[in-house]
Amino acid sequence: MTYCVGLRMKRGLVFMSDTRTNAGVDDIAQVKKLTSWEVPGDRVITLLSAGNLATTQAVVSLLDERGKHPDDRNPSMLQAPSMFQVATIIGETLREVVKTYSHDGQEAKSPFGATLIVGGQIKGSDPRLFLVYPAGNFIEASDDSPFFQSGETKYGRPILVRAFDPDMSFENAVKLLLVSFDSTIRANLAVDLPLDLQVYEADSFSITRQERIEDDDPYFQTISAGWGDALKNAFQSLPDFNFKS
């Protein structure tokens, strides 16, 4: 399993994903689940992938191959006039891969589906963020739903719902995501560090920041310990419960 988050902010977009993948407790590996395509001065497109690893890798590989031969696709993802069209192309590619895998070979224990978060900006329009479902259909982030999660979403969602503000700084957004990921990692063995982080500032048309947060990262360790202590202190500060009889 995995955990991925994309935030749509006033200043741009922030993406984070873990790197753990497993096919059982004795088959655990690290796989990058954050992929970006960049046409300097024109567009930046970022994809977060969760779900069947063969499916997600096939989707990324197909998008890469077709991006190298844009004249064979009309339009290609790197020539599409809008992020809506980009999401449509990615959804069609996902549907194509799922259909191919589901009709060939032996039946697997896990489904061939995947869920993708895609965001970016094309010159002439604002940054946009989409959640692409296994069937290839998708929804777009809005003021009412300014972020998307995929994978193991339930453990890290409460802090995002309570604390995320589209007006916050990139630094605070990353801090919030690290708390969300720490909560998920502590609750689910299928999610773990290293974490991949990417920040895109609106109208820059280039990747603003891209980092990998390793297991021994001192800032993550500070956030993890500090959040645990803060929760304990907050709990102790609440009034005690009194039985009625």
Secondary structure, DSSP 4 states (H G I P E B T S, - for coil): --EEEEEE-SSEEEEEEE-EEESSTT-EEE---EEEEEETTTEEEEEEEEE-HHHHHHHHHHHHHHHH-GGGSTT-TTT-SSHHHHHHHHHHHHHHHHHHHHHSSSPPSS-S-EEEEEEEEETTS--EEEEE-TTS-EEE--SSS-EEEEES-TTTHHHHHHH--TTS-HHHHHHHHHHHHHHHHHH-TT--S-EEEEEEETT--S--EEEEE-TT-HHHHHHHHHHHHHHHHHHHHSPPP----
